[in-house]
Amino acid sequence: MRSPFVTRPRHVRRPSRNAEPQRSALVLDQLEDRRMLAILPGQVVSSAGYLDADGRLYFCGRRAHVVMAGRRPFHSVPVENVFNRHPEVRRTALIGIDGTPALAVEPRSRSLSADDRRRLAAELGAIGAADPVTAPIRRFYFHPSFPVDARHNAKIFRDRLGAWAATQPFVEVDGPDAGDA
């Protein structure tokens, strides 16, 4: 098994001479930032991140978890890190519902009343509004226990969570639309 490596947009390295070109070619994230990198575990492009001005690597999450709102990408790790700071939140998951970025919230308490959910959504909305990465996220879905891979309690099945959320009521707080920011 090969260890992951990071490549800069101008320097494409292939994992091996015998690798299939279509599997080993670098797919750059052309969405918003030309400095976006692809992290290549073995031969499959699966994660995204970027280098800051000091050359530090920031992991942004899996490419499959990017939610597009118009031309703006929302990456799971930077978004979730903002909201996961709330003391009443166990974890969050970025999901997209009909082109709208939204947040699934797994609260620490499994028995929140409707008033508690509205209060918590308002608090999360205020936290999100203070950060330009998350300011457009105004829709919150509350789930008692995220569907996860039994082998990795941290690996959330976002496809299942998104399908669930599409049929559920949500709490929406005031703020800018995703396309405005």
N, C-alpha and C positions, 0 to 999 in steps of 0.2 A: 504494500500500500504506500502510495506517495504522500508526503506531507503537503499541506496547502501552501500556496505561495501567492503573493500579490504582485500584480504587474501594473506598470504605468501605461496610460493610453498609447504612448509612442513606442513602447517596447513590448512586443508580443513574443513570449517564449512558449514553446510547446513542451508538454510533459515528456514526450519521447519521440524518437524518429518514426516509430511505427504507429503512432496514434492517428486515428481517423481525423482528417483536416476539419470536417464540420463539427466534430466533438471537441477538438482542442483549440479551435480558433477563439479568440477573445471577442466577446460580445460586450461592447461598451454601453454603459448606461447613458444614453443620449437625451435623457428627459429634461434635466434642468441645468446640471452643473457638468461642464466638460471635464472637470477634474475627477469625476466619479470613477471609481475603480471597480474592477471585478475581482473577487477572491475565487481562485480556482482550486477547489479540493480535488486533486487528481485531474480528471479531464472534463468535468462538468461545471459550467458556470452556474453557481447557485446562490451566492451571497453578494451583497453590495456594501461599499463603504467609501471613505474618501480620506485623503491626506490633508491636514490643515497646513497653514503657512509654515509651521515649525516641523513639518514632516511626520507628525503623529497620525497613526491610522485610527480611524473611527469606524466601527462596524455598525451598519445601518439595518441589518436583518437580511432575510431571504428575499431574493428577487421576486419570488412567487407571491410574497405578502405585500408588495407595493400596491397601494390604492391610488388610482389616478382620479383626480377631480379636474376635469378639463385637461389642461396641459401640465398641471401641478402634481408632482408625485408626493405621496405621503409614505414614509418608510416606517415599518413597525417599531423598531427599537428606539429611535429618538422620540417618537410619539408616546409610546407606552412608558418610557422612563419618566416623562414629565408627570403623568397621571398616577403612576405607581407610588409616588411619594405620599399620597394622602393616607393618613393612619387608618381609615376605615376600609381601605381597598386592599384586597389580597393580591389581585393581579388584574391587568387589563389586556385587551386584545384589539388591535386596529382591524376594522372590517370595512368593507365598502358595500353600501346598499344603493343600487341604482345610480352609481356614479357619485355618491355622496360619502365622504369619509365619516365614519362613526366609530364609537368606542363601545365595546362590550366590557362590562364591569363585573367582576366577581368580588362582591363585598365580603368582608370578614364575617359579618353576620348574615346568616342565610334567611333570616326572617325580618326583612325590612318592610315597613308599611309603605303605602303609596306616598305618604307625606315624607317619610325618611328618604325614599328614592328621589323625590323632587328636591329635597334639601341637599342630598349628596350630589345630584346632578348639577345643581347650582354652584356648589363648592368646586366641583371638578371643572365646570365651565369657567369659573373665575381663575382657577389655576392655569387652565389651558389658554385663556385670553392673555395672560401675562407673558406667554412665550410665542414668538412668531411662527415657530414650527407647528404649534398646535392651536393657535387662535381660531382658525376656521372650523374646528371640530366642535359641534354644538349638539349632536345627537348621541344619547346614551341609552344603552340597552343593559338591563340588569339580569344576570344569569346566576343561579345559585352555585353551580359547579361546572366549569368549562369542560367540554369533551376533550380528553387528552389521551395520548398514546400510553397504554398501561406500562410500557417499558421505561418511558421518560415522562414523568408527571409534569414536566415543564413544556413538553411539546404539545401545543394546542392544535386541535383539528379546526383550523379556521374556516375551511369549507363547510363543515357541519355547523359551526357557530354562525356563519353568515346565512346559511339556509334557515336556521332557527330564527335569527333576528328578523329576516324578511317577513316572517309571519307574526311577529310580536309587537306589542305596543312599546313605545319608547318615550323618553323624556327629552324634550328639546329646550335648550336655553337660548336666550337672546345673544346675538353676536354677529360677526361678519359671515357671509357665505364662503364656502371653500374656494370658489372662483375669484373672490374679491381680494384675497391675500396674496 
